[in-house]
Each structure stands twice: as structure tokens, then as C-alpha cells.
Amino acid sequence: MNKTLLACIMIMLMLASACGNVETTSNPNTSSEPKPETEESIIPKNTSEYCTVERISMDSETEKYFYGTWKVEKLLGFANSYNDASEYPTGQKFIGDEIIIKKDFFSSKGLKNYNTYQFELKNPLYEITSTCNSSDSFYRLYKIDIPDLNINDVVKAIDVSDPSTKLSIPVSVSFFVVNNDRLILLSEATIFELKKITD
């Protein structure tokens, strides 16, 4: 019995000694160490996973930027769904051509090398058809890589329609306004940067 009692006392002493060596952790609220960035502070501002797809009128800021005479400045590349490099290897058939976008007049007759793209419309209807609040959501919807498109850039797709029929112009051109400071032309599957030459 003495041996059993001695064994119990030894086990209790070992347990008590082990409990005394447990490291205490500091209270995270009283720590003087700098706090790591919270998850919210490292997530980009615009985390919208999908674009808003609805037809709405252009806001005044987008109108102010969008209206003007635009010159096709450079070839940016091709949509990932289709590479039209055989037709536009360097964009030579569009570079330097012009498009007129005014509140009461639209003309793509400046796209001289393609008869089917030459179109004029009085009192056109301009509408935003989708708004993407991040480069990821834009790519998810359009499968287009626009060079230098940043994660938080806002991209608005602009549609040009005949006001009497409400149908889009029968021209294979589309426009993307990036942050109201960059205009992209999509023709078929080819992407061009436009430069405003007059308001």
C-alpha cells in the first residue's frame, strides 16, 4: 500500500510540475506588437465578382468623356475567344481612322477600309449595357484582356442604337469606357485604343 501511495504522490508531483511550465499567452488586445493587417484592409476596393448587366442611360460624367471625335491610336490585341491576327496583324487597316461620337450624331464612316463599318446616325441612343467594377469581373463577362487594366478599374460597355427602332447599329463595333479616362474600341475580336482629338 505504501508503494501505491508513493506512486500516486509521484504522479501528482509530475502533473503539478507540468502545469507550472505551461506558457502563458499575452492578451491580443493588450499586446504592444503591431497588429497584422485585417482581411478587410488587404482586399481590393472593388471586389464585385460579376458585372451589372442592365441597360441604363449614360451618366453626365461618362457623356462628357464619351462625346467627341476619336482617332484609332493603337492595336491592343485580340479577344481570347478568337484571334484575328490574319486580318489585323498590326492594326494597319484601322490605325489613324476616326469615329465621331456626339450627342446628336454618330459616324463610323471614318473607318475607311471597311464599307460595312461605315455608318451614320442622327440623334443616336447611347446606353450603358454593363458596368464592371473590377478587371476580374470584366474578364469573366467578356473574355477580353485589355492591357494596363487595373484590378479596381471600372469598365462601362456603351451601346449605340437607332432611337426609332431601339436596335444597335449594324456595325461590328463596340465601346468600353474605362474610368471615364480611356476609350477602347472592340471590332469583331480585335481591341484598339482610341484617342480623343476634339470634344
PAKEMI-454869 format. One record per residue (C-alpha): x, y, z; residue in three letters. Coordinates in pm, whole numbers, plus 50000, padded with zeros to 5 digits. Example, Ala and Ser with C-alpha at 12.3 -4.5 7.8 and 13.67 -1.06 7.14 Angstrom:
2
    east   north      up   residuo
   51230   49550   50780       ALA
   51367   49894   50714       SER
END
This chain:
199
    east   north      up   residuo
   50000   50000   50000       MET
   50290   50234   50075       ASN
   50425   50169   49726       LYS
   50087   50259   49573       THR
   50063   50576   49779       LEU
   50420   50672   49684       LEU
   50341   50614   49313       ALA
   50028   50833   49336       CYS
   50224   51113   49504       ILE
   50494   51093   49232       MET
   50235   51116   48955       ILE
   50067   51415   49123       MET
   50404   51592   49159       LEU
   50482   51535   48790       MET
   50140   51670   48685       LEU
   50176   51974   48910       ALA
   50522   52042   48771       SER
   50395   52013   48412       ALA
   50110   52255   48483       CYS
   50353   52508   48623       GLY
   50560   52507   48300       ASN
   50267   52596   48072       VAL
   50350   52910   47873       GLU
   50106   53193   47919       THR
   49998   53379   47609       THR
   49952   53752   47604       SER
   49611   53901   47561       ASN
   49588   54010   47194       PRO
   49407   54327   47297       ASN
   49689   54442   47523       THR
   49985   54336   47308       SER
   50227   54613   47213       SER
   50316   54433   46889       GLU
   50177   54593   46571       PRO
   49855   54433   46466       LYS
   49863   54245   46136       PRO
   49652   54386   45856       GLU
   49297   54275   45882       THR
   49147   54083   45594       GLU
   48933   54386   45504       GLU
   49234   54615   45464       SER
   49412   54390   45212       ILE
   49112   54315   44990       ILE
   49089   54544   44687       PRO
   48812   54806   44696       LYS
   48610   54669   44407       ASN
   48551   54304   44478       THR
   48234   54265   44277       SER
   48257   53919   44127       GLU
   48017   53990   43843       TYR
   47932   54284   43621       CYS
   47599   54460   43647       THR
   47426   54387   43318       VAL
   47139   54626   43252       GLU
   47059   54899   43000       ARG
   47080   55240   43161       ILE
   47128   55594   43037       SER
   47478   55732   43043       MET
   47561   55945   43344       ASP
   47675   56303   43277       SER
   48042   56230   43356       GLU
   48053   55942   43106       THR
   47870   56153   42845       GLU
   48120   56435   42884       LYS
   48409   56197   42831       TYR
   48250   55984   42556       PHE
   48138   56264   42322       TYR
   48399   56383   42074       GLY
   48596   56287   41765       THR
   48816   55986   41829       TRP
   49117   55857   41639       LYS
   49219   55490   41642       VAL
   49560   55516   41804       GLU
   49692   55163   41851       LYS
   49616   54794   41837       LEU
   49591   54644   42186       LEU
   49532   54279   42100       GLY
   49260   54024   42047       PHE
   48976   53876   42246       ALA
   49075   53537   42387       ASN
   48785   53368   42214       SER
   48919   53444   41867       TYR
   49248   53574   41730       ASN
   49204   53780   41417       ASP
   49575   53840   41361       ALA
   49546   53731   40999       SER
   49320   54030   40928       GLU
   49477   54285   41164       TYR
   49836   54172   41230       PRO
   49937   54527   41326       THR
   49601   54702   41310       GLY
   49713   54877   40992       GLN
   49361   54893   40848       LYS
   49222   55087   41147       PHE
   49515   55287   41284       ILE
   49462   55657   41214       GLY
   49092   55620   41126       ASP
   48832   55831   41307       GLU
   48492   55789   41472       ILE
   48260   56080   41559       ILE
   48051   56041   41874       ILE
   47829   56339   41954       LYS
   47506   56374   42147       LYS
   47305   56423   41826       ASP
   47526   56243   41572       PHE
   47729   55922   41539       PHE
   47955   55834   41246       SER
   48185   55542   41188       SER
   48242   55646   40826       LYS
   48596   55731   40926       GLY
   48672   55357   40935       LEU
   48764   55390   40568       LYS
   48886   55041   40484       ASN
   48563   54860   40568       TYR
   48243   54957   40385       ASN
   48023   54756   40620       THR
   48151   54955   40921       TYR
   48069   55295   40770       GLN
   47750   55410   40936       PHE
   47586   55740   41031       GLU
   47302   55803   41273       LEU
   47123   56123   41376       LYS
   47012   56153   41738       ASN
   47160   55815   41839       PRO
   47064   55646   42163       LEU
   47369   55581   42381       TYR
   47326   55340   42671       GLU
   47547   55167   42922       ILE
   47476   54795   42881       THR
   47703   54667   43157       SER
   47925   54801   43433       THR
   48217   54601   43565       CYS
   48378   54723   43889       ASN
   48695   54519   43857       SER
   48921   54378   43588       SER
   48832   54026   43705       ASP
   48457   54075   43659       SER
   48520   54238   43319       PHE
   48726   53941   43202       TYR
   48470   53696   43340       ARG
   48196   53855   43126       LEU
   48383   53948   42806       TYR
   48689   53716   42797       LYS
   48899   54012   42683       ILE
   49236   54117   42826       ASP
   49273   54493   42797       ILE
   49640   54583   42853       PRO
   49704   54800   43160       ASP
   49357   54734   43305       LEU
   49396   54755   43683       ASN
   49206   54546   43940       ILE
   48989   54839   44057       ASN
   48916   54992   43716       ASP
   48550   55050   43632       VAL
   48461   54948   43276       VAL
   48132   55051   43114       LYS
   48015   54893   42789       ALA
   47844   55151   42567       ILE
   47587   55058   42303       ASP
   47489   55284   42013       VAL
   47129   55237   41890       SER
   46885   55384   41643       ASP
   46631   55578   41854       PRO
   46336   55483   41631       SER
   46398   55106   41625       THR
   46598   55074   41952       LYS
   46826   54834   41762       LEU
   47202   54855   41789       SER
   47381   54995   41490       ILE
   47450   54727   41227       PRO
   47822   54780   41262       VAL
   48053   54536   41430       SER
   48200   54788   41672       VAL
   48160   54819   42049       SER
   48294   55068   42301       PHE
   48432   55030   42652       PHE
   48486   55337   42871       VAL
   48747   55276   43142       VAL
   48724   55509   43445       ASN
   48596   55786   43214       ASN
   48955   55844   43101       ASP
   49015   55572   42843       ARG
   48810   55458   42541       LEU
   48851   55111   42392       ILE
   48709   55005   42055       LEU
   48624   54639   42000       LEU
   48584   54549   41635       SER
   48495   54184   41580       GLU
   48750   54031   41820       ALA
   49017   54299   41784       THR
   49083   54563   42051       ILE
   49202   54917   41978       PHE
   49278   55219   42196       GLU
   49115   55545   42087       LEU
   49246   55896   42144       LYS
   49017   56199   42162       LYS
   49119   56462   41908       ILE
   48828   56707   41957       THR
   48544   56747   42206       ASP
END
